[in-house]
Amino acid sequence: MESGPAVFAGAAFALFGAALLLWTGTRVLHRAPVAHGVSPVASATLATVFGVLFLVLGVWCFTRI
């Protein structure tokens, strides 16, 4: 019964992290800005860091099951 929230949170974090990494990679590959009005290197780096962070958090939630 207590594993339900862990599965939901893990899936949400993992999907968001993977989608953020995919979106950031696509934007960088096409040389499009990741965030308007911000340094391209800083925005790509920050988005990548948060994508990996959310993906790791999702995996951590799955280990709590």
PDB file of N, CA, C and O in Angstrom:
ATOM      1  N   MET A   1       0.815  -1.193   0.000  1.00  0.00           N
ATOM      2  CA  MET A   1       0.000   0.000   0.000  1.00  0.00           C
ATOM      3  C   MET A   1       0.862   1.262   0.000  1.00  0.00           C
ATOM      4  O   MET A   1       0.500   2.258  -0.627  1.00  0.00           O
ATOM      5  N   GLU A   2       1.998   1.228   0.697  1.00  0.00           N
ATOM      6  CA  GLU A   2       2.840   2.411   0.764  1.00  0.00           C
ATOM      7  C   GLU A   2       3.726   2.571  -0.464  1.00  0.00           C
ATOM      8  O   GLU A   2       4.354   3.616  -0.633  1.00  0.00           O
ATOM      9  N   SER A   3       3.790   1.559  -1.326  1.00  0.00           N
ATOM     10  CA  SER A   3       4.644   1.663  -2.503  1.00  0.00           C
ATOM     11  C   SER A   3       3.969   2.456  -3.624  1.00  0.00           C
ATOM     12  O   SER A   3       4.639   2.862  -4.573  1.00  0.00           O
ATOM     13  N   GLY A   4       2.675   2.681  -3.533  1.00  0.00           N
ATOM     14  CA  GLY A   4       1.957   3.440  -4.564  1.00  0.00           C
ATOM     15  C   GLY A   4       2.487   4.846  -4.764  1.00  0.00           C
ATOM     16  O   GLY A   4       2.778   5.229  -5.898  1.00  0.00           O
ATOM     17  N   PRO A   5       2.624   5.639  -3.691  1.00  0.00           N
ATOM     18  CA  PRO A   5       3.184   6.979  -3.873  1.00  0.00           C
ATOM     19  C   PRO A   5       4.625   6.971  -4.370  1.00  0.00           C
ATOM     20  O   PRO A   5       5.019   7.865  -5.120  1.00  0.00           O
ATOM     21  N   ALA A   6       5.414   5.985  -3.970  1.00  0.00           N
ATOM     22  CA  ALA A   6       6.795   5.911  -4.433  1.00  0.00           C
ATOM     23  C   ALA A   6       6.853   5.616  -5.925  1.00  0.00           C
ATOM     24  O   ALA A   6       7.694   6.163  -6.638  1.00  0.00           O
ATOM     25  N   VAL A   7       5.968   4.759  -6.392  1.00  0.00           N
ATOM     26  CA  VAL A   7       5.917   4.450  -7.822  1.00  0.00           C
ATOM     27  C   VAL A   7       5.479   5.681  -8.611  1.00  0.00           C
ATOM     28  O   VAL A   7       6.064   5.995  -9.648  1.00  0.00           O
ATOM     29  N   PHE A   8       4.461   6.373  -8.129  1.00  0.00           N
ATOM     30  CA  PHE A   8       3.984   7.573  -8.817  1.00  0.00           C
ATOM     31  C   PHE A   8       5.051   8.655  -8.850  1.00  0.00           C
ATOM     32  O   PHE A   8       5.299   9.249  -9.899  1.00  0.00           O
ATOM     33  N   ALA A   9       5.684   8.915  -7.711  1.00  0.00           N
ATOM     34  CA  ALA A   9       6.723   9.946  -7.652  1.00  0.00           C
ATOM     35  C   ALA A   9       7.919   9.552  -8.503  1.00  0.00           C
ATOM     36  O   ALA A   9       8.478  10.391  -9.210  1.00  0.00           O
ATOM     37  N   GLY A  10       8.314   8.304  -8.445  1.00  0.00           N
ATOM     38  CA  GLY A  10       9.446   7.844  -9.255  1.00  0.00           C
ATOM     39  C   GLY A  10       9.170   7.976 -10.738  1.00  0.00           C
ATOM     40  O   GLY A  10      10.037   8.402 -11.502  1.00  0.00           O
ATOM     41  N   ALA A  11       7.967   7.611 -11.147  1.00  0.00           N
ATOM     42  CA  ALA A  11       7.606   7.728 -12.566  1.00  0.00           C
ATOM     43  C   ALA A  11       7.555   9.188 -12.997  1.00  0.00           C
ATOM     44  O   ALA A  11       8.026   9.528 -14.083  1.00  0.00           O
ATOM     45  N   ALA A  12       6.992  10.048 -12.166  1.00  0.00           N
ATOM     46  CA  ALA A  12       6.892  11.469 -12.512  1.00  0.00           C
ATOM     47  C   ALA A  12       8.269  12.100 -12.619  1.00  0.00           C
ATOM     48  O   ALA A  12       8.546  12.814 -13.583  1.00  0.00           O
ATOM     49  N   PHE A  13       9.138  11.850 -11.645  1.00  0.00           N
ATOM     50  CA  PHE A  13      10.482  12.421 -11.677  1.00  0.00           C
ATOM     51  C   PHE A  13      11.290  11.872 -12.846  1.00  0.00           C
ATOM     52  O   PHE A  13      11.970  12.628 -13.539  1.00  0.00           O
ATOM     53  N   ALA A  14      11.222  10.565 -13.070  1.00  0.00           N
ATOM     54  CA  ALA A  14      12.006   9.953 -14.145  1.00  0.00           C
ATOM     55  C   ALA A  14      11.532  10.434 -15.516  1.00  0.00           C
ATOM     56  O   ALA A  14      12.355  10.726 -16.383  1.00  0.00           O
ATOM     57  N   LEU A  15      10.227  10.520 -15.722  1.00  0.00           N
ATOM     58  CA  LEU A  15       9.713  10.999 -17.002  1.00  0.00           C
ATOM     59  C   LEU A  15      10.073  12.459 -17.239  1.00  0.00           C
ATOM     60  O   LEU A  15      10.455  12.834 -18.347  1.00  0.00           O
ATOM     61  N   PHE A  16       9.953  13.278 -16.209  1.00  0.00           N
ATOM     62  CA  PHE A  16      10.289  14.687 -16.362  1.00  0.00           C
ATOM     63  C   PHE A  16      11.785  14.866 -16.635  1.00  0.00           C
ATOM     64  O   PHE A  16      12.169  15.649 -17.503  1.00  0.00           O
ATOM     65  N   GLY A  17      12.619  14.146 -15.900  1.00  0.00           N
ATOM     66  CA  GLY A  17      14.058  14.244 -16.109  1.00  0.00           C
ATOM     67  C   GLY A  17      14.469  13.787 -17.498  1.00  0.00           C
ATOM     68  O   GLY A  17      15.279  14.442 -18.153  1.00  0.00           O
ATOM     69  N   ALA A  18      13.915  12.665 -17.952  1.00  0.00           N
ATOM     70  CA  ALA A  18      14.238  12.164 -19.286  1.00  0.00           C
ATOM     71  C   ALA A  18      13.750  13.124 -20.364  1.00  0.00           C
ATOM     72  O   ALA A  18      14.461  13.378 -21.337  1.00  0.00           O
ATOM     73  N   ALA A  19      12.549  13.658 -20.198  1.00  0.00           N
ATOM     74  CA  ALA A  19      12.013  14.601 -21.183  1.00  0.00           C
ATOM     75  C   ALA A  19      12.832  15.892 -21.215  1.00  0.00           C
ATOM     76  O   ALA A  19      13.067  16.447 -22.288  1.00  0.00           O
ATOM     77  N   LEU A  20      13.263  16.369 -20.059  1.00  0.00           N
ATOM     78  CA  LEU A  20      14.077  17.578 -20.010  1.00  0.00           C
ATOM     79  C   LEU A  20      15.428  17.356 -20.686  1.00  0.00           C
ATOM     80  O   LEU A  20      15.909  18.231 -21.405  1.00  0.00           O
ATOM     81  N   LEU A  21      16.044  16.194 -20.463  1.00  0.00           N
ATOM     82  CA  LEU A  21      17.307  15.892 -21.124  1.00  0.00           C
ATOM     83  C   LEU A  21      17.131  15.752 -22.632  1.00  0.00           C
ATOM     84  O   LEU A  21      17.965  16.230 -23.402  1.00  0.00           O
ATOM     85  N   LEU A  22      16.070  15.112 -23.051  1.00  0.00           N
ATOM     86  CA  LEU A  22      15.801  14.948 -24.479  1.00  0.00           C
ATOM     87  C   LEU A  22      15.554  16.300 -25.142  1.00  0.00           C
ATOM     88  O   LEU A  22      16.090  16.572 -26.216  1.00  0.00           O
ATOM     89  N   TRP A  23      14.753  17.140 -24.511  1.00  0.00           N
ATOM     90  CA  TRP A  23      14.443  18.458 -25.056  1.00  0.00           C
ATOM     91  C   TRP A  23      15.696  19.330 -25.117  1.00  0.00           C
ATOM     92  O   TRP A  23      15.930  20.013 -26.113  1.00  0.00           O
ATOM     93  N   THR A  24      16.493  19.308 -24.063  1.00  0.00           N
ATOM     94  CA  THR A  24      17.717  20.104 -24.030  1.00  0.00           C
ATOM     95  C   THR A  24      18.693  19.621 -25.097  1.00  0.00           C
ATOM     96  O   THR A  24      19.295  20.434 -25.800  1.00  0.00           O
ATOM     97  N   GLY A  25      18.852  18.326 -25.221  1.00  0.00           N
ATOM     98  CA  GLY A  25      19.738  17.780 -26.247  1.00  0.00           C
ATOM     99  C   GLY A  25      19.307  18.144 -27.654  1.00  0.00           C
ATOM    100  O   GLY A  25      20.141  18.444 -28.508  1.00  0.00           O
ATOM    101  N   THR A  26      18.007  18.117 -27.895  1.00  0.00           N
ATOM    102  CA  THR A  26      17.486  18.484 -29.206  1.00  0.00           C
ATOM    103  C   THR A  26      17.725  19.954 -29.500  1.00  0.00           C
ATOM    104  O   THR A  26      18.114  20.313 -30.611  1.00  0.00           O
ATOM    105  N   ARG A  27      17.494  20.806 -28.510  1.00  0.00           N
ATOM    106  CA  ARG A  27      17.714  22.242 -28.703  1.00  0.00           C
ATOM    107  C   ARG A  27      19.185  22.550 -28.960  1.00  0.00           C
ATOM    108  O   ARG A  27      19.507  23.374 -29.816  1.00  0.00           O
ATOM    109  N   VAL A  28      20.076  21.893 -28.225  1.00  0.00           N
ATOM    110  CA  VAL A  28      21.510  22.119 -28.394  1.00  0.00           C
ATOM    111  C   VAL A  28      21.968  21.588 -29.755  1.00  0.00           C
ATOM    112  O   VAL A  28      22.784  22.220 -30.425  1.00  0.00           O
ATOM    113  N   LEU A  29      21.448  20.437 -30.159  1.00  0.00           N
ATOM    114  CA  LEU A  29      21.819  19.838 -31.431  1.00  0.00           C
ATOM    115  C   LEU A  29      21.442  20.739 -32.609  1.00  0.00           C
ATOM    116  O   LEU A  29      22.185  20.833 -33.586  1.00  0.00           O
ATOM    117  N   HIS A  30      20.298  21.395 -32.514  1.00  0.00           N
ATOM    118  CA  HIS A  30      19.839  22.299 -33.575  1.00  0.00           C
ATOM    119  C   HIS A  30      20.343  23.732 -33.389  1.00  0.00           C
ATOM    120  O   HIS A  30      19.958  24.634 -34.132  1.00  0.00           O
ATOM    121  N   ARG A  31      21.197  23.928 -32.403  1.00  0.00           N
ATOM    122  CA  ARG A  31      21.751  25.249 -32.076  1.00  0.00           C
ATOM    123  C   ARG A  31      20.665  26.293 -31.816  1.00  0.00           C
ATOM    124  O   ARG A  31      20.819  27.466 -32.156  1.00  0.00           O
ATOM    125  N   ALA A  32      19.594  25.856 -31.222  1.00  0.00           N
ATOM    126  CA  ALA A  32      18.504  26.746 -30.831  1.00  0.00           C
ATOM    127  C   ALA A  32      18.682  27.102 -29.353  1.00  0.00           C
ATOM    128  O   ALA A  32      19.260  26.324 -28.594  1.00  0.00           O
ATOM    129  N   PRO A  33      18.192  28.262 -28.945  1.00  0.00           N
ATOM    130  CA  PRO A  33      18.357  28.627 -27.527  1.00  0.00           C
ATOM    131  C   PRO A  33      17.531  27.728 -26.605  1.00  0.00           C
ATOM    132  O   PRO A  33      16.384  27.396 -26.905  1.00  0.00           O
ATOM    133  N   VAL A  34      18.117  27.353 -25.513  1.00  0.00           N
ATOM    134  CA  VAL A  34      17.396  26.551 -24.525  1.00  0.00           C
ATOM    135  C   VAL A  34      16.463  27.447 -23.721  1.00  0.00           C
ATOM    136  O   VAL A  34      15.343  27.051 -23.396  1.00  0.00           O
ATOM    137  N   ALA A  35      16.922  28.655 -23.400  1.00  0.00           N
ATOM    138  CA  ALA A  35      16.108  29.656 -22.714  1.00  0.00           C
ATOM    139  C   ALA A  35      16.414  31.010 -23.348  1.00  0.00           C
ATOM    140  O   ALA A  35      17.579  31.356 -23.545  1.00  0.00           O
ATOM    141  N   HIS A  36      15.397  31.756 -23.661  1.00  0.00           N
ATOM    142  CA  HIS A  36      15.587  33.056 -24.297  1.00  0.00           C
ATOM    143  C   HIS A  36      16.078  34.086 -23.289  1.00  0.00           C
ATOM    144  O   HIS A  36      15.589  34.150 -22.161  1.00  0.00           O
ATOM    145  N   GLY A  37      17.045  34.888 -23.706  1.00  0.00           N
ATOM    146  CA  GLY A  37      17.543  35.953 -22.859  1.00  0.00           C
ATOM    147  C   GLY A  37      18.594  35.518 -21.853  1.00  0.00           C
ATOM    148  O   GLY A  37      18.963  36.291 -20.968  1.00  0.00           O
ATOM    149  N   VAL A  38      19.080  34.288 -21.977  1.00  0.00           N
ATOM    150  CA  VAL A  38      20.075  33.768 -21.045  1.00  0.00           C
ATOM    151  C   VAL A  38      21.246  33.249 -21.876  1.00  0.00           C
ATOM    152  O   VAL A  38      21.078  32.891 -23.042  1.00  0.00           O
ATOM    153  N   SER A  39      22.414  33.211 -21.280  1.00  0.00           N
ATOM    154  CA  SER A  39      23.580  32.662 -21.964  1.00  0.00           C
ATOM    155  C   SER A  39      23.296  31.238 -22.430  1.00  0.00           C
ATOM    156  O   SER A  39      22.806  30.425 -21.646  1.00  0.00           O
ATOM    157  N   PRO A  40      23.592  30.918 -23.686  1.00  0.00           N
ATOM    158  CA  PRO A  40      23.314  29.560 -24.190  1.00  0.00           C
ATOM    159  C   PRO A  40      24.040  28.464 -23.412  1.00  0.00           C
ATOM    160  O   PRO A  40      23.477  27.397 -23.170  1.00  0.00           O
ATOM    161  N   VAL A  41      25.269  28.723 -23.026  1.00  0.00           N
ATOM    162  CA  VAL A  41      26.029  27.712 -22.281  1.00  0.00           C
ATOM    163  C   VAL A  41      25.443  27.523 -20.887  1.00  0.00           C
ATOM    164  O   VAL A  41      25.294  26.394 -20.417  1.00  0.00           O
ATOM    165  N   ALA A  42      25.111  28.630 -20.228  1.00  0.00           N
ATOM    166  CA  ALA A  42      24.563  28.538 -18.872  1.00  0.00           C
ATOM    167  C   ALA A  42      23.202  27.842 -18.867  1.00  0.00           C
ATOM    168  O   ALA A  42      22.933  27.009 -18.001  1.00  0.00           O
ATOM    169  N   SER A  43      22.354  28.178 -19.822  1.00  0.00           N
ATOM    170  CA  SER A  43      21.018  27.574 -19.835  1.00  0.00           C
ATOM    171  C   SER A  43      21.079  26.091 -20.176  1.00  0.00           C
ATOM    172  O   SER A  43      20.349  25.292 -19.589  1.00  0.00           O
ATOM    173  N   ALA A  44      21.941  25.714 -21.117  1.00  0.00           N
ATOM    174  CA  ALA A  44      22.069  24.298 -21.462  1.00  0.00           C
ATOM    175  C   ALA A  44      22.663  23.508 -20.296  1.00  0.00           C
ATOM    176  O   ALA A  44      22.228  22.391 -20.013  1.00  0.00           O
ATOM    177  N   THR A  45      23.638  24.079 -19.632  1.00  0.00           N
ATOM    178  CA  THR A  45      24.255  23.406 -18.490  1.00  0.00           C
ATOM    179  C   THR A  45      23.267  23.242 -17.344  1.00  0.00           C
ATOM    180  O   THR A  45      23.163  22.165 -16.757  1.00  0.00           O
ATOM    181  N   LEU A  46      22.555  24.289 -17.033  1.00  0.00           N
ATOM    182  CA  LEU A  46      21.593  24.225 -15.933  1.00  0.00           C
ATOM    183  C   LEU A  46      20.454  23.247 -16.238  1.00  0.00           C
ATOM    184  O   LEU A  46      20.032  22.494 -15.360  1.00  0.00           O
ATOM    185  N   ALA A  47      19.965  23.257 -17.462  1.00  0.00           N
ATOM    186  CA  ALA A  47      18.903  22.323 -17.840  1.00  0.00           C
ATOM    187  C   ALA A  47      19.388  20.884 -17.791  1.00  0.00           C
ATOM    188  O   ALA A  47      18.645  19.992 -17.381  1.00  0.00           O
ATOM    189  N   THR A  48      20.622  20.651 -18.204  1.00  0.00           N
ATOM    190  CA  THR A  48      21.183  19.299 -18.149  1.00  0.00           C
ATOM    191  C   THR A  48      21.358  18.837 -16.711  1.00  0.00           C
ATOM    192  O   THR A  48      21.044  17.694 -16.379  1.00  0.00           O
ATOM    193  N   VAL A  49      21.854  19.716 -15.863  1.00  0.00           N
ATOM    194  CA  VAL A  49      22.044  19.364 -14.448  1.00  0.00           C
ATOM    195  C   VAL A  49      20.705  19.006 -13.804  1.00  0.00           C
ATOM    196  O   VAL A  49      20.608  18.009 -13.088  1.00  0.00           O
ATOM    197  N   PHE A  50      19.678  19.810 -14.054  1.00  0.00           N
ATOM    198  CA  PHE A  50      18.378  19.514 -13.464  1.00  0.00           C
ATOM    199  C   PHE A  50      17.740  18.273 -14.075  1.00  0.00           C
ATOM    200  O   PHE A  50      17.043  17.537 -13.376  1.00  0.00           O
ATOM    201  N   GLY A  51      17.961  18.024 -15.358  1.00  0.00           N
ATOM    202  CA  GLY A  51      17.455  16.800 -15.978  1.00  0.00           C
ATOM    203  C   GLY A  51      18.054  15.567 -15.338  1.00  0.00           C
ATOM    204  O   GLY A  51      17.344  14.611 -15.028  1.00  0.00           O
ATOM    205  N   VAL A  52      19.362  15.588 -15.142  1.00  0.00           N
ATOM    206  CA  VAL A  52      20.030  14.449 -14.492  1.00  0.00           C
ATOM    207  C   VAL A  52      19.576  14.323 -13.043  1.00  0.00           C
ATOM    208  O   VAL A  52      19.367  13.214 -12.549  1.00  0.00           O
ATOM    209  N   LEU A  53      19.424  15.451 -12.363  1.00  0.00           N
ATOM    210  CA  LEU A  53      18.979  15.428 -10.967  1.00  0.00           C
ATOM    211  C   LEU A  53      17.598  14.788 -10.834  1.00  0.00           C
ATOM    212  O   LEU A  53      17.383  13.951  -9.957  1.00  0.00           O
ATOM    213  N   PHE A  54      16.669  15.175 -11.695  1.00  0.00           N
ATOM    214  CA  PHE A  54      15.329  14.595 -11.633  1.00  0.00           C
ATOM    215  C   PHE A  54      15.332  13.120 -12.021  1.00  0.00           C
ATOM    216  O   PHE A  54      14.571  12.332 -11.459  1.00  0.00           O
ATOM    217  N   LEU A  55      16.174  12.740 -12.969  1.00  0.00           N
ATOM    218  CA  LEU A  55      16.260  11.336 -13.350  1.00  0.00           C
ATOM    219  C   LEU A  55      16.814  10.499 -12.202  1.00  0.00           C
ATOM    220  O   LEU A  55      16.309   9.410 -11.928  1.00  0.00           O
ATOM    221  N   VAL A  56      17.835  10.994 -11.537  1.00  0.00           N
ATOM    222  CA  VAL A  56      18.408  10.280 -10.382  1.00  0.00           C
ATOM    223  C   VAL A  56      17.398  10.220  -9.240  1.00  0.00           C
ATOM    224  O   VAL A  56      17.297   9.202  -8.556  1.00  0.00           O
ATOM    225  N   LEU A  57      16.655  11.295  -9.031  1.00  0.00           N
ATOM    226  CA  LEU A  57      15.634  11.301  -7.979  1.00  0.00           C
ATOM    227  C   LEU A  57      14.539  10.277  -8.271  1.00  0.00           C
ATOM    228  O   LEU A  57      14.045   9.616  -7.358  1.00  0.00           O
ATOM    229  N   GLY A  58      14.163  10.147  -9.529  1.00  0.00           N
ATOM    230  CA  GLY A  58      13.178   9.135  -9.913  1.00  0.00           C
ATOM    231  C   GLY A  58      13.680   7.727  -9.666  1.00  0.00           C
ATOM    232  O   GLY A  58      12.942   6.881  -9.162  1.00  0.00           O
ATOM    233  N   VAL A  59      14.932   7.469 -10.017  1.00  0.00           N
ATOM    234  CA  VAL A  59      15.515   6.148  -9.767  1.00  0.00           C
ATOM    235  C   VAL A  59      15.606   5.886  -8.272  1.00  0.00           C
ATOM    236  O   VAL A  59      15.362   4.768  -7.818  1.00  0.00           O
ATOM    237  N   TRP A  60      15.956   6.913  -7.507  1.00  0.00           N
ATOM    238  CA  TRP A  60      16.019   6.741  -6.050  1.00  0.00           C
ATOM    239  C   TRP A  60      14.634   6.382  -5.479  1.00  0.00           C
ATOM    240  O   TRP A  60      14.522   5.544  -4.585  1.00  0.00           O
ATOM    241  N   CYS A  61      13.596   7.021  -6.001  1.00  0.00           N
ATOM    242  CA  CYS A  61      12.237   6.691  -5.535  1.00  0.00           C
ATOM    243  C   CYS A  61      11.890   5.234  -5.848  1.00  0.00           C
ATOM    244  O   CYS A  61      11.230   4.563  -5.054  1.00  0.00           O
ATOM    245  N   PHE A  62      12.339   4.748  -7.012  1.00  0.00           N
ATOM    246  CA  PHE A  62      12.063   3.354  -7.357  1.00  0.00           C
ATOM    247  C   PHE A  62      12.820   2.390  -6.443  1.00  0.00           C
ATOM    248  O   PHE A  62      12.366   1.266  -6.229  1.00  0.00           O
ATOM    249  N   THR A  63      13.954   2.806  -5.908  1.00  0.00           N
ATOM    250  CA  THR A  63      14.674   1.902  -4.996  1.00  0.00           C
ATOM    251  C   THR A  63      14.019   1.844  -3.626  1.00  0.00           C
ATOM    252  O   THR A  63      14.334   0.954  -2.836  1.00  0.00           O
ATOM    253  N   ARG A  64      13.129   2.753  -3.329  1.00  0.00           N
ATOM    254  CA  ARG A  64      12.428   2.790  -2.026  1.00  0.00           C
ATOM    255  C   ARG A  64      11.219   1.872  -2.004  1.00  0.00           C
ATOM    256  O   ARG A  64      10.550   1.766  -0.977  1.00  0.00           O
ATOM    257  N   ILE A  65      10.928   1.216  -3.098  1.00  0.00           N
ATOM    258  CA  ILE A  65       9.739   0.337  -3.175  1.00  0.00           C
ATOM    259  C   ILE A  65       9.968  -0.925  -2.404  1.00  0.00           C
ATOM    260  O   ILE A  65       9.088  -1.784  -2.351  1.00  0.00           O
TER     261      ILE A  65
END
